[in-house]
Amino acid sequence: MMADDLNAPLGQHERKRRRKFPVPIPQVIAAALALFVGVFVAWAVIVDDPFGGEPMVAVPIASRADAGKGTDVAKLAETAAGAHIANRYDGPRAGRAEGAAPNQPSGNTKTVTIIDGKTGTRQEVVIPAGNDAKEDGPAEQKFEEVTPHGPIPKIATDGTRPAEAFAVPVKPLPGRPDAPRVALIVAGLGISTSGTAAAITRLPAAVTLAFMPYGADVAHMVARARGEGHEILLQVPMEPFNYPDNDSGPQTLLTSLTPAQNLDRLHWLMARFQGYVGIAGAMGARFTASEQAFSPVLHETAKRGLIFVDDGTNPRSVAGRIAGADNLPFAKADMVLDSVPTPVEIDHALGRLEMAAREHGVAVAISSALPVSIDRIVKWAKAAEARGFLLVPITAVALKAKQS
């Protein structure tokens, strides 16, 4: 009797199972990567590529002999700029002096090295150096020395001083070549934007403007003032007697510092903007009375072709004596116009300034940029010529005094 499916014993007719082989996926991926790397390495070894995948372009190479036969070498050099052109120094070559190119043609030329993009072969080509081979960039750059703090003034290679280069010419009064001269300096600019703008636009161009080095936009304001025809002074903060209770600002020159430290600070201050004819002190009663501290600063001022202006407020200042010894163009203010900042007192000060100019032939005054001060100076300047006074920039006093 056949047993039905329900009563049939289990496991007697078990099907044969297929043997399964597990697939190791990580190992497959690793093998594929290894195959890819192997192919890449083999390609790099077999293929001749000296620049290892760098961008390349093939250019014609003009020999040195072809440089003087009408070949447009300048155009060639420009085209080859993408092919690793380098005006480089590779050390002295045999048979020539260091820094000189072999068979260098006479004239205003220079040599560049062209590297062929495919073979790596170098070829030197002579091209015209242009008219700016000696002085690159704007003309004013020849009066700038690059320092870690930025560009600072220097005397140009032809001996021209920044004080002379940036001086504003003076036009004498018609028929009165010996008219008394008055130089006015408005100081403390560069901090207040509105006050500085008023001084630049309202004051006559012959008024000298002195800028503090701390304004966020001081370089732009100085450029604008120069564009309006004003001569510029840099105000250098110097130690007052009650320092640090009366702090004259960051990078103040101090009697407690060494000369090297003060000169480093001076260079930082000089680099805040360019185009000035000289420097003037800001505060500084203690510093200007110390010959040991002050002398290196004035010597550096003379070395850089600038003038120095003493505000005249410190009777103990040694600036005049040191300036004479250093052959430094120097001017000293006879008075402060707005020590009492009222219209009446400023007008009285301007009257005394006229008397000093008539007596000595020249007079110098300094003022702040207070609105009342600017108003009185503008009013006085409009009538000065009619009364026989010539308003001049500060270099007309300092440089003339040096020459005489």
C-alpha positions in Angstrom: 0.0 0.0 0.0 1.4 3.3 -1.0 1.8 5.9 1.7 0.3 9.2 1.0 2.2 12.4 1.2 1.0 13.2 4.7 2.2 9.9 6.1 5.4 9.6 4.0 8.6 9.6 6.1 10.5 12.9 5.8 14.0 13.1 4.4 14.0 9.9 2.4 13.7 11.6 -1.0 15.7 14.8 -0.4 16.9 16.5 -3.5 20.5 17.0 -4.1 21.6 20.6 -3.2 23.8 22.6 -5.6 27.2 23.6 -4.2 27.3 27.5 -3.8 30.5 29.5 -4.3 30.5 32.8 -2.3 31.5 36.0 -4.4 34.1 38.2 -2.5 33.0 41.7 -3.8 35.8 43.7 -2.0 38.5 41.5 -3.5 37.0 42.0 -7.0 37.1 45.8 -6.5 40.7 45.7 -5.3 41.7 43.7 -8.3 40.0 46.2 -10.7 41.9 49.1 -9.1 45.2 47.2 -9.2 44.6 46.6 -12.9 43.9 50.3 -13.5 47.0 51.4 -11.7 49.1 48.9 -13.5 47.9 50.2 -16.9 48.5 53.8 -15.9 52.1 53.1 -14.7 52.8 51.1 -17.9 51.6 54.1 -20.0 53.7 56.6 -18.0 56.8 54.4 -18.5 56.3 53.8 -22.2 55.0 57.2 -23.4 57.8 59.9 -23.7 56.4 62.9 -21.9 59.2 65.0 -20.3 56.7 67.4 -18.6 54.5 64.7 -17.0 51.2 66.1 -18.2 51.8 69.8 -18.0 50.0 72.0 -20.5 52.1 72.2 -23.7 52.2 74.1 -26.9 54.7 73.7 -29.7 56.3 77.0 -30.9 59.0 77.8 -33.4 62.4 78.5 -31.9 64.3 81.5 -33.3 68.1 81.1 -33.0 70.2 83.9 -31.7 71.6 84.4 -35.2 68.1 85.1 -36.5 67.4 87.7 -33.8 68.9 90.5 -35.8 67.6 89.5 -39.2 64.2 91.1 -39.1 62.6 88.3 -37.1 59.7 89.5 -35.1 61.3 88.3 -31.9 59.0 90.3 -29.6 56.0 88.7 -31.1 57.6 85.3 -30.9 58.4 85.8 -27.2 54.8 86.9 -26.5 53.4 83.8 -28.3 55.8 81.5 -26.4 54.7 82.9 -23.0 52.3 80.0 -22.6 55.2 77.6 -23.2 57.2 78.3 -20.1 59.0 81.4 -21.2 61.3 82.5 -18.3 63.4 85.5 -18.0 65.5 83.8 -15.4 69.0 83.7 -14.0 70.6 80.2 -14.0 73.9 81.1 -12.5 77.1 82.2 -14.2 77.9 80.6 -17.5 81.4 79.5 -18.5 83.3 82.0 -20.5 81.4 85.1 -19.5 81.0 87.4 -16.5 78.2 86.8 -14.1 75.0 88.4 -15.2 76.0 89.0 -18.8 74.5 87.0 -21.7 76.9 85.4 -24.2 77.4 87.4 -27.4 74.9 90.0 -26.0 74.2 92.5 -28.8 74.8 96.1 -28.0 71.8 98.4 -27.3 68.8 98.3 -25.1 68.0 94.6 -25.2 67.5 91.7 -22.8 67.6 87.9 -23.1 64.8 85.5 -22.3 64.9 81.7 -22.2 62.3 79.7 -24.2 61.6 76.1 -23.2 60.2 73.9 -25.9 57.0 72.3 -24.7 57.6 68.9 -26.2 61.3 68.2 -25.9 62.2 70.5 -22.9 65.0 72.1 -24.9 66.0 75.6 -23.8 66.8 78.4 -26.3 67.9 82.0 -25.4 66.4 84.7 -27.5 67.3 88.4 -27.5 64.4 90.9 -27.4 64.2 94.7 -27.1 64.0 95.7 -23.4 61.9 98.8 -24.1 62.2 102.3 -22.9 61.4 101.4 -19.3 64.4 99.1 -18.8 65.8 101.3 -16.0 62.6 102.6 -14.4 59.5 100.4 -14.4 56.0 101.7 -13.7 54.9 105.3 -13.0 57.6 108.0 -12.8 57.0 108.4 -9.0 58.2 104.9 -8.3 61.8 106.0 -8.8 61.3 107.9 -5.5 60.2 104.8 -3.6 62.2 102.2 -1.8 60.4 98.9 -1.0 60.6 97.8 2.6 58.8 95.2 4.7 56.4 98.0 5.8 55.7 99.2 2.2 57.3 101.8 -0.1 59.0 104.7 1.6 60.7 107.8 0.0 64.2 107.7 -1.4 66.4 110.0 -3.5 66.2 109.0 -7.2 69.2 107.6 -8.9 69.7 110.9 -10.8 69.9 112.7 -7.4 66.5 114.3 -7.5 64.9 114.5 -4.0 61.2 113.8 -3.3 60.9 117.2 -1.8 62.0 118.8 -5.1 60.0 116.4 -7.3 56.7 116.9 -5.4 57.1 120.6 -4.8 54.5 122.9 -6.3 55.9 125.7 -8.4 55.4 129.2 -7.1 54.2 132.0 -9.4 55.4 135.4 -8.1 53.0 138.4 -7.8 53.0 140.4 -11.0 55.4 143.3 -10.6 56.3 142.3 -7.1 59.0 139.6 -7.2 60.1 140.4 -3.6 56.6 140.3 -2.1 56.5 139.0 1.5 55.8 135.2 1.5 53.4 133.4 3.8 53.3 129.7 4.2 50.2 128.1 5.9 50.0 124.5 7.0 46.7 122.9 8.0 47.5 119.8 10.1 45.7 116.8 11.6 44.1 115.7 8.4 43.2 112.1 7.4 41.2 111.2 10.5 37.9 113.0 9.9 36.6 112.4 6.4 34.4 115.5 6.3 37.0 117.8 7.8 39.7 116.5 5.4 37.4 117.0 2.4 36.6 120.5 3.5 40.3 121.4 3.8 41.1 119.8 0.4 38.3 121.5 -1.5 38.0 124.9 0.2 41.5 125.9 1.0 43.7 127.5 -1.7 46.1 125.1 -3.5 49.1 127.0 -2.0 48.1 125.9 1.5 50.1 122.9 2.6 48.2 120.0 4.1 49.6 117.7 6.8 48.1 114.2 7.2 48.2 111.9 10.2 49.1 108.3 9.2 46.1 106.5 10.7 43.1 107.2 8.5 41.5 104.1 6.9 41.4 105.9 3.5 44.3 108.3 4.1 46.2 107.3 0.9 43.2 108.1 -1.3 42.7 111.4 0.5 46.3 112.3 0.0 46.1 111.5 -3.7 43.0 113.7 -4.0 44.7 116.6 -2.2 47.7 116.4 -4.5 45.3 116.4 -7.4 44.0 119.7 -6.1 47.5 121.2 -6.1 48.4 121.0 -2.4 51.8 120.0 -1.1 51.7 117.2 1.5 53.4 116.6 4.8 53.4 113.4 6.8 52.8 114.0 10.5 54.9 111.7 12.6 53.7 111.1 16.2 56.4 111.8 18.7 56.6 111.4 22.5 55.1 114.2 24.5 56.1 114.9 28.1 53.1 113.3 29.7 53.2 110.1 27.6 51.5 107.6 27.8 48.7 109.6 29.6 48.7 111.7 26.5 49.1 109.1 23.8 50.0 110.4 20.3 49.1 107.1 18.6 50.4 103.8 17.4 54.1 103.6 16.4 54.9 106.8 18.3 58.6 107.6 18.3 59.9 107.3 21.9 63.0 108.4 23.8 63.0 105.0 25.6 63.5 103.1 22.3 66.8 102.4 20.5 67.6 104.4 17.3 67.0 101.2 15.3 63.6 100.7 16.9 62.6 104.3 16.2 63.7 104.1 12.6 61.7 101.0 12.1 58.7 102.8 13.4 59.5 105.8 11.2 59.6 103.5 8.2 56.2 102.1 9.1 54.8 105.6 9.3 56.4 106.7 6.1 54.8 103.8 4.2 51.2 104.8 5.0 51.0 107.0 1.9 53.3 108.5 -0.7 53.9 111.8 -2.5 54.8 114.0 0.4 57.5 116.6 0.5 58.5 116.2 4.1 57.5 115.3 7.6 56.3 117.3 10.6 56.0 116.3 14.2 52.8 115.5 16.0 53.1 116.4 19.7 56.6 115.3 20.6 57.7 117.9 23.2 59.9 115.3 25.0 61.2 113.6 21.9 62.1 116.8 20.0 64.1 118.0 23.1 66.2 114.8 23.1 69.1 115.1 20.7 70.1 111.5 21.3 66.6 110.2 20.2 65.8 112.9 17.6 69.1 113.1 15.7 68.8 109.7 14.0 65.3 110.5 12.8 66.3 113.8 11.3 69.3 112.2 9.7 67.1 109.6 8.1 64.7 112.4 6.9 67.6 114.1 5.2 68.9 110.9 3.8 65.5 110.3 2.1 65.4 113.7 0.4 62.6 115.2 2.5 62.2 118.4 4.5 61.3 118.7 8.2 58.8 121.2 9.6 58.9 122.1 13.3 55.5 123.3 14.6 57.3 125.8 16.9 55.4 124.8 20.0 58.4 123.4 21.9 61.0 126.1 22.8 63.4 123.2 23.8 63.3 121.6 20.4 66.7 120.8 18.9 65.4 120.4 15.4 66.9 123.5 14.0 70.4 122.7 15.2 70.4 119.1 14.0 68.9 120.1 10.7 71.7 122.5 10.0 74.3 119.9 10.8 72.6 117.3 8.5 72.1 119.8 5.7 68.3 119.1 6.0 65.9 121.6 4.5 64.0 122.9 7.5 61.1 125.3 8.3 59.8 126.3 11.7 56.3 127.7 12.3 56.2 131.2 13.8 52.9 130.6 15.4 49.8 128.5 15.7 46.8 130.3 14.2 44.0 128.7 16.2 45.5 128.1 19.7 42.4 130.0 20.7 39.9 128.7 18.1 37.6 131.7 17.8 37.1 133.9 14.7 38.4 137.0 16.4 41.6 135.4 17.8 42.4 133.6 14.5 42.1 137.0 12.7 44.4 138.5 15.2 46.9 135.7 14.6 46.8 136.2 10.9 47.5 139.9 11.4 50.6 139.1 13.5 51.6 136.7 10.7 51.5 139.5 8.2 53.7 141.6 10.4 56.3 138.8 10.7 56.2 138.3 6.9 56.8 142.0 6.3 59.7 142.1 8.8 61.5 138.9 7.8 60.3 138.5 4.2 58.7 135.2 5.0 56.5 133.7 7.8 55.1 130.3 8.5 51.9 129.4 10.5 50.2 126.1 11.4 46.6 125.5 12.1 44.2 122.7 12.7 41.4 121.8 10.3 38.6 123.1 12.5 35.7 124.6 10.5 36.3 128.0 12.0 40.0 127.9 11.1 39.3 126.9 7.5 36.7 129.7 7.2 39.1 132.4 8.5 42.0 131.2 6.3 39.8 131.1 3.2 38.7 134.7 3.9 42.2 135.9 4.6 43.7 134.3 1.5 41.1 136.0 -0.8 42.5 139.4 0.2 46.2 138.5 0.8 47.3 139.2 -2.7 45.7 142.6 -2.8 47.5 143.5 0.4 50.8 142.5 -1.2 51.4 139.0 0.3 52.2 135.9 -1.6 50.8 132.6 -0.3 53.3 129.8 -0.9 53.7 126.1 -0.2 56.1 125.0 2.5 58.9 123.9 0.2 59.2 127.5 -1.1 60.3 128.4 2.5 62.3 125.3 3.4 64.2 124.7 0.1 64.9 128.4 -0.3 66.3 128.6 3.2 68.6 125.6 2.4 69.8 127.2 -0.8 70.6 130.5 0.8 
